[in-house]
Amino acid sequence: MASDPHASSGSRDTPALAIGAARPTPMWMDGLARRLQPLSVCWPPSSADHRSAAVLVLVSEGSDPDLVLTLRSADLEHHGGQVSFPGGGREPGDHAPVDTALREAWEEVGLRSSTVRPLGQLHTRQIPVSQNHVVPVVGVWPGDDPLMVHDTDEVDTILRWTLADLARPDQRVMARHPRGGVGPAWQIQDIFLWGFTAGLVDAVLRLGGWEQPWDATRVVDVPERFLSGRPDRPGRVDHSS
């Protein structure tokens, strides 16, 4: 995949800590920004059987701020047909997690790295099913750049869900996996958000002070369609804005 033509020429040697740095953080983002971990300038240690990876948790600065997510291709071996943040595995030129997060966002949805101001990181998490050791990088962007699916092998649809919608108590449930275990989830129209990505959304709402009281006793089974990729999944849906 072609590299982002809008990335600074030195961003591969100096991790994209300076990208968008001249733009101040919106005041309503201060609570989240203060509670994030500092951006890593190198990769955290990872076990031999786990691949280093990063995702970009991107919040827009518009009047109705949203998060950029994707509905993954149903044919992918891991997490097919599920909702995710743009992201993927570390490549040789990625000196820090922010490099991977921004590169993957360009490759998947055409997000120009020059529009993003990285704010910090959430706690690194391991995903056993895909053997990924994932660093969630949180950033802010104006939100007015057009996005489009670049990598159709990985991404089915771009989703942009507002913080207001994600905070609505009636959209929130607890997801129960067939193998046991429950966790925060969202049921928005015909899309079910659960698992690792839902945990990150839950953390962003909580740390940013945007969470509203909701009924955590409302437990539902993860729909089969969102457990893994299915070639017979119904046709594409467009929930992008």
Contacts in CASP RR format, 6 or more apart in sequence:
PFRMAT RR
TARGET T0000
AUTHOR 0000-0000-0000
METHOD contacts of the structure
MODEL  1
MASDPHASSGSRDTPALAIGAARPTPMWMDGLARRLQPLSVCWPPSSADH
RSAAVLVLVSEGSDPDLVLTLRSADLEHHGGQVSFPGGGREPGDHAPVDT
ALREAWEEVGLRSSTVRPLGQLHTRQIPVSQNHVVPVVGVWPGDDPLMVH
DTDEVDTILRWTLADLARPDQRVMARHPRGGVGPAWQIQDIFLWGFTAGL
VDAVLRLGGWEQPWDATRVVDVPERFLSGRPDRPGRVDHSS
1 107 0 8 1.000
1 150 0 8 1.000
1 151 0 8 1.000
3 103 0 8 1.000
3 106 0 8 1.000
4 102 0 8 1.000
4 103 0 8 1.000
4 106 0 8 1.000
4 110 0 8 1.000
4 112 0 8 1.000
4 113 0 8 1.000
6 112 0 8 1.000
6 113 0 8 1.000
6 114 0 8 1.000
6 115 0 8 1.000
7 16 0 8 1.000
7 19 0 8 1.000
7 102 0 8 1.000
7 106 0 8 1.000
7 112 0 8 1.000
7 113 0 8 1.000
7 114 0 8 1.000
8 16 0 8 1.000
8 18 0 8 1.000
8 19 0 8 1.000
8 113 0 8 1.000
8 114 0 8 1.000
11 19 0 8 1.000
11 99 0 8 1.000
11 102 0 8 1.000
11 113 0 8 1.000
12 93 0 8 1.000
12 95 0 8 1.000
12 99 0 8 1.000
13 95 0 8 1.000
15 39 0 8 1.000
15 41 0 8 1.000
15 95 0 8 1.000
15 96 0 8 1.000
15 98 0 8 1.000
15 99 0 8 1.000
16 98 0 8 1.000
16 99 0 8 1.000
16 102 0 8 1.000
16 113 0 8 1.000
16 116 0 8 1.000
16 118 0 8 1.000
17 39 0 8 1.000
17 41 0 8 1.000
17 98 0 8 1.000
17 118 0 8 1.000
19 102 0 8 1.000
19 113 0 8 1.000
19 114 0 8 1.000
19 116 0 8 1.000
19 117 0 8 1.000
19 118 0 8 1.000
20 114 0 8 1.000
20 115 0 8 1.000
20 116 0 8 1.000
20 117 0 8 1.000
21 117 0 8 1.000
23 117 0 8 1.000
25 33 0 8 1.000
25 117 0 8 1.000
25 119 0 8 1.000
25 140 0 8 1.000
26 61 0 8 1.000
26 140 0 8 1.000
28 65 0 8 1.000
29 59 0 8 1.000
29 61 0 8 1.000
29 119 0 8 1.000
29 140 0 8 1.000
29 208 0 8 1.000
31 207 0 8 1.000
31 208 0 8 1.000
31 209 0 8 1.000
32 59 0 8 1.000
32 119 0 8 1.000
32 138 0 8 1.000
32 204 0 8 1.000
32 207 0 8 1.000
32 208 0 8 1.000
32 209 0 8 1.000
33 119 0 8 1.000
33 120 0 8 1.000
35 207 0 8 1.000
35 208 0 8 1.000
36 119 0 8 1.000
36 120 0 8 1.000
36 121 0 8 1.000
36 122 0 8 1.000
36 138 0 8 1.000
36 207 0 8 1.000
37 120 0 8 1.000
37 121 0 8 1.000
37 122 0 8 1.000
37 123 0 8 1.000
38 120 0 8 1.000
38 121 0 8 1.000
39 96 0 8 1.000
39 97 0 8 1.000
39 98 0 8 1.000
39 118 0 8 1.000
39 119 0 8 1.000
39 120 0 8 1.000
39 121 0 8 1.000
39 137 0 8 1.000
40 96 0 8 1.000
40 97 0 8 1.000
40 98 0 8 1.000
40 121 0 8 1.000
40 135 0 8 1.000
41 95 0 8 1.000
41 96 0 8 1.000
42 95 0 8 1.000
42 96 0 8 1.000
43 52 0 8 1.000
43 90 0 8 1.000
43 96 0 8 1.000
43 97 0 8 1.000
43 135 0 8 1.000
44 52 0 8 1.000
44 124 0 8 1.000
44 133 0 8 1.000
44 135 0 8 1.000
46 52 0 8 1.000
46 133 0 8 1.000
47 133 0 8 1.000
49 131 0 8 1.000
50 126 0 8 1.000
50 131 0 8 1.000
50 132 0 8 1.000
50 133 0 8 1.000
51 89 0 8 1.000
51 90 0 8 1.000
51 131 0 8 1.000
51 132 0 8 1.000
51 133 0 8 1.000
52 89 0 8 1.000
52 90 0 8 1.000
52 97 0 8 1.000
52 100 0 8 1.000
52 132 0 8 1.000
52 133 0 8 1.000
52 135 0 8 1.000
53 87 0 8 1.000
53 88 0 8 1.000
53 89 0 8 1.000
53 90 0 8 1.000
53 100 0 8 1.000
53 132 0 8 1.000
53 133 0 8 1.000
53 134 0 8 1.000
53 135 0 8 1.000
54 87 0 8 1.000
54 88 0 8 1.000
54 89 0 8 1.000
54 90 0 8 1.000
54 94 0 8 1.000
54 97 0 8 1.000
54 98 0 8 1.000
54 100 0 8 1.000
54 101 0 8 1.000
54 104 0 8 1.000
54 134 0 8 1.000
54 135 0 8 1.000
54 136 0 8 1.000
54 137 0 8 1.000
55 84 0 8 1.000
55 85 0 8 1.000
55 86 0 8 1.000
55 87 0 8 1.000
55 88 0 8 1.000
55 101 0 8 1.000
55 104 0 8 1.000
55 134 0 8 1.000
55 135 0 8 1.000
55 136 0 8 1.000
55 137 0 8 1.000
55 200 0 8 1.000
56 68 0 8 1.000
56 85 0 8 1.000
56 86 0 8 1.000
56 87 0 8 1.000
56 101 0 8 1.000
56 102 0 8 1.000
56 104 0 8 1.000
56 105 0 8 1.000
56 111 0 8 1.000
56 116 0 8 1.000
56 137 0 8 1.000
56 139 0 8 1.000
57 67 0 8 1.000
57 85 0 8 1.000
57 122 0 8 1.000
57 136 0 8 1.000
57 137 0 8 1.000
57 138 0 8 1.000
57 139 0 8 1.000
57 200 0 8 1.000
57 204 0 8 1.000
58 67 0 8 1.000
58 68 0 8 1.000
58 85 0 8 1.000
58 86 0 8 1.000
58 105 0 8 1.000
58 111 0 8 1.000
58 116 0 8 1.000
58 138 0 8 1.000
58 139 0 8 1.000
58 140 0 8 1.000
58 141 0 8 1.000
59 65 0 8 1.000
59 66 0 8 1.000
59 67 0 8 1.000
59 138 0 8 1.000
59 139 0 8 1.000
59 140 0 8 1.000
59 141 0 8 1.000
59 163 0 8 1.000
59 204 0 8 1.000
60 66 0 8 1.000
60 67 0 8 1.000
60 68 0 8 1.000
60 140 0 8 1.000
60 141 0 8 1.000
60 142 0 8 1.000
60 143 0 8 1.000
60 160 0 8 1.000
61 140 0 8 1.000
61 141 0 8 1.000
61 142 0 8 1.000
61 143 0 8 1.000
62 142 0 8 1.000
62 143 0 8 1.000
62 144 0 8 1.000
64 162 0 8 1.000
64 164 0 8 1.000
65 162 0 8 1.000
65 163 0 8 1.000
66 143 0 8 1.000
66 160 0 8 1.000
66 161 0 8 1.000
66 162 0 8 1.000
66 163 0 8 1.000
66 241 0 8 1.000
67 85 0 8 1.000
67 160 0 8 1.000
67 161 0 8 1.000
67 163 0 8 1.000
67 166 0 8 1.000
67 201 0 8 1.000
67 204 0 8 1.000
68 85 0 8 1.000
68 86 0 8 1.000
68 105 0 8 1.000
68 109 0 8 1.000
68 111 0 8 1.000
68 147 0 8 1.000
68 158 0 8 1.000
68 159 0 8 1.000
68 160 0 8 1.000
69 83 0 8 1.000
69 84 0 8 1.000
69 85 0 8 1.000
69 158 0 8 1.000
69 159 0 8 1.000
69 160 0 8 1.000
69 161 0 8 1.000
69 193 0 8 1.000
69 197 0 8 1.000
70 83 0 8 1.000
70 84 0 8 1.000
70 85 0 8 1.000
70 86 0 8 1.000
70 108 0 8 1.000
70 109 0 8 1.000
70 154 0 8 1.000
70 155 0 8 1.000
70 156 0 8 1.000
70 157 0 8 1.000
70 158 0 8 1.000
70 159 0 8 1.000
71 81 0 8 1.000
71 82 0 8 1.000
71 83 0 8 1.000
71 155 0 8 1.000
71 156 0 8 1.000
71 157 0 8 1.000
71 158 0 8 1.000
71 159 0 8 1.000
71 191 0 8 1.000
71 237 0 8 1.000
71 239 0 8 1.000
72 79 0 8 1.000
72 80 0 8 1.000
72 81 0 8 1.000
72 82 0 8 1.000
72 83 0 8 1.000
72 84 0 8 1.000
72 154 0 8 1.000
72 155 0 8 1.000
72 156 0 8 1.000
73 80 0 8 1.000
73 81 0 8 1.000
73 152 0 8 1.000
73 153 0 8 1.000
73 154 0 8 1.000
73 155 0 8 1.000
73 156 0 8 1.000
73 229 0 8 1.000
74 80 0 8 1.000
74 81 0 8 1.000
74 156 0 8 1.000
74 229 0 8 1.000
74 230 0 8 1.000
74 231 0 8 1.000
74 233 0 8 1.000
75 153 0 8 1.000
75 229 0 8 1.000
75 231 0 8 1.000
76 153 0 8 1.000
76 154 0 8 1.000
76 229 0 8 1.000
78 129 0 8 1.000
78 130 0 8 1.000
79 129 0 8 1.000
79 130 0 8 1.000
79 228 0 8 1.000
80 228 0 8 1.000
80 229 0 8 1.000
81 156 0 8 1.000
81 225 0 8 1.000
81 226 0 8 1.000
81 228 0 8 1.000
81 229 0 8 1.000
81 230 0 8 1.000
81 233 0 8 1.000
82 194 0 8 1.000
82 197 0 8 1.000
82 226 0 8 1.000
82 228 0 8 1.000
82 229 0 8 1.000
83 159 0 8 1.000
83 191 0 8 1.000
83 192 0 8 1.000
83 193 0 8 1.000
83 197 0 8 1.000
83 198 0 8 1.000
83 226 0 8 1.000
84 196 0 8 1.000
84 197 0 8 1.000
85 136 0 8 1.000
85 197 0 8 1.000
85 200 0 8 1.000
86 101 0 8 1.000
86 104 0 8 1.000
86 105 0 8 1.000
86 108 0 8 1.000
86 109 0 8 1.000
86 111 0 8 1.000
87 100 0 8 1.000
87 101 0 8 1.000
87 104 0 8 1.000
87 105 0 8 1.000
87 108 0 8 1.000
88 100 0 8 1.000
88 104 0 8 1.000
88 132 0 8 1.000
89 100 0 8 1.000
89 104 0 8 1.000
89 132 0 8 1.000
90 97 0 8 1.000
90 100 0 8 1.000
91 100 0 8 1.000
91 103 0 8 1.000
93 99 0 8 1.000
94 100 0 8 1.000
94 103 0 8 1.000
97 121 0 8 1.000
97 135 0 8 1.000
97 137 0 8 1.000
98 118 0 8 1.000
98 137 0 8 1.000
100 135 0 8 1.000
101 118 0 8 1.000
101 135 0 8 1.000
101 137 0 8 1.000
102 111 0 8 1.000
102 113 0 8 1.000
102 116 0 8 1.000
102 118 0 8 1.000
102 137 0 8 1.000
103 113 0 8 1.000
105 111 0 8 1.000
105 113 0 8 1.000
105 116 0 8 1.000
106 112 0 8 1.000
106 113 0 8 1.000
106 150 0 8 1.000
107 150 0 8 1.000
107 151 0 8 1.000
108 149 0 8 1.000
108 150 0 8 1.000
108 151 0 8 1.000
108 154 0 8 1.000
108 155 0 8 1.000
109 147 0 8 1.000
109 148 0 8 1.000
109 149 0 8 1.000
109 150 0 8 1.000
109 155 0 8 1.000
109 158 0 8 1.000
110 147 0 8 1.000
110 148 0 8 1.000
110 150 0 8 1.000
111 141 0 8 1.000
111 145 0 8 1.000
111 147 0 8 1.000
112 145 0 8 1.000
115 141 0 8 1.000
115 142 0 8 1.000
115 143 0 8 1.000
115 145 0 8 1.000
116 139 0 8 1.000
116 140 0 8 1.000
116 141 0 8 1.000
117 139 0 8 1.000
117 140 0 8 1.000
117 141 0 8 1.000
118 137 0 8 1.000
118 138 0 8 1.000
118 139 0 8 1.000
119 138 0 8 1.000
119 139 0 8 1.000
119 140 0 8 1.000
120 137 0 8 1.000
120 138 0 8 1.000
120 139 0 8 1.000
121 135 0 8 1.000
121 136 0 8 1.000
121 137 0 8 1.000
121 138 0 8 1.000
122 136 0 8 1.000
122 138 0 8 1.000
122 200 0 8 1.000
122 203 0 8 1.000
122 204 0 8 1.000
123 136 0 8 1.000
124 133 0 8 1.000
124 134 0 8 1.000
124 135 0 8 1.000
124 136 0 8 1.000
125 133 0 8 1.000
125 134 0 8 1.000
125 136 0 8 1.000
125 196 0 8 1.000
126 132 0 8 1.000
126 133 0 8 1.000
126 134 0 8 1.000
127 134 0 8 1.000
127 196 0 8 1.000
134 196 0 8 1.000
136 200 0 8 1.000
138 204 0 8 1.000
147 158 0 8 1.000
147 160 0 8 1.000
147 240 0 8 1.000
148 158 0 8 1.000
149 155 0 8 1.000
149 156 0 8 1.000
149 157 0 8 1.000
149 158 0 8 1.000
156 236 0 8 1.000
157 236 0 8 1.000
157 237 0 8 1.000
157 238 0 8 1.000
157 239 0 8 1.000
157 240 0 8 1.000
158 240 0 8 1.000
159 191 0 8 1.000
159 239 0 8 1.000
159 240 0 8 1.000
160 239 0 8 1.000
160 240 0 8 1.000
160 241 0 8 1.000
161 188 0 8 1.000
161 239 0 8 1.000
163 205 0 8 1.000
163 210 0 8 1.000
165 171 0 8 1.000
165 188 0 8 1.000
166 186 0 8 1.000
166 201 0 8 1.000
166 205 0 8 1.000
167 205 0 8 1.000
167 210 0 8 1.000
167 211 0 8 1.000
167 212 0 8 1.000
168 212 0 8 1.000
169 212 0 8 1.000
169 213 0 8 1.000
169 214 0 8 1.000
169 215 0 8 1.000
171 186 0 8 1.000
171 187 0 8 1.000
171 188 0 8 1.000
172 184 0 8 1.000
172 185 0 8 1.000
172 186 0 8 1.000
172 187 0 8 1.000
172 214 0 8 1.000
172 215 0 8 1.000
172 218 0 8 1.000
173 185 0 8 1.000
173 186 0 8 1.000
173 187 0 8 1.000
173 218 0 8 1.000
173 219 0 8 1.000
173 220 0 8 1.000
174 182 0 8 1.000
174 183 0 8 1.000
174 184 0 8 1.000
174 185 0 8 1.000
174 216 0 8 1.000
174 217 0 8 1.000
174 218 0 8 1.000
174 219 0 8 1.000
174 220 0 8 1.000
175 182 0 8 1.000
175 183 0 8 1.000
175 184 0 8 1.000
175 185 0 8 1.000
175 192 0 8 1.000
175 194 0 8 1.000
175 195 0 8 1.000
175 198 0 8 1.000
175 219 0 8 1.000
175 220 0 8 1.000
175 221 0 8 1.000
175 222 0 8 1.000
176 182 0 8 1.000
176 183 0 8 1.000
176 219 0 8 1.000
176 220 0 8 1.000
176 221 0 8 1.000
176 222 0 8 1.000
177 222 0 8 1.000
177 227 0 8 1.000
178 221 0 8 1.000
178 222 0 8 1.000
178 227 0 8 1.000
182 219 0 8 1.000
183 194 0 8 1.000
183 195 0 8 1.000
183 198 0 8 1.000
183 199 0 8 1.000
184 194 0 8 1.000
184 198 0 8 1.000
184 199 0 8 1.000
184 201 0 8 1.000
184 202 0 8 1.000
184 216 0 8 1.000
185 192 0 8 1.000
185 193 0 8 1.000
185 194 0 8 1.000
185 195 0 8 1.000
185 198 0 8 1.000
185 220 0 8 1.000
185 222 0 8 1.000
186 192 0 8 1.000
186 193 0 8 1.000
186 194 0 8 1.000
186 198 0 8 1.000
186 201 0 8 1.000
187 193 0 8 1.000
187 220 0 8 1.000
188 239 0 8 1.000
189 239 0 8 1.000
190 237 0 8 1.000
191 237 0 8 1.000
191 239 0 8 1.000
192 222 0 8 1.000
192 223 0 8 1.000
192 225 0 8 1.000
192 226 0 8 1.000
193 201 0 8 1.000
194 222 0 8 1.000
194 226 0 8 1.000
202 211 0 8 1.000
204 210 0 8 1.000
205 211 0 8 1.000
224 230 0 8 1.000
225 233 0 8 1.000
225 234 0 8 1.000
END
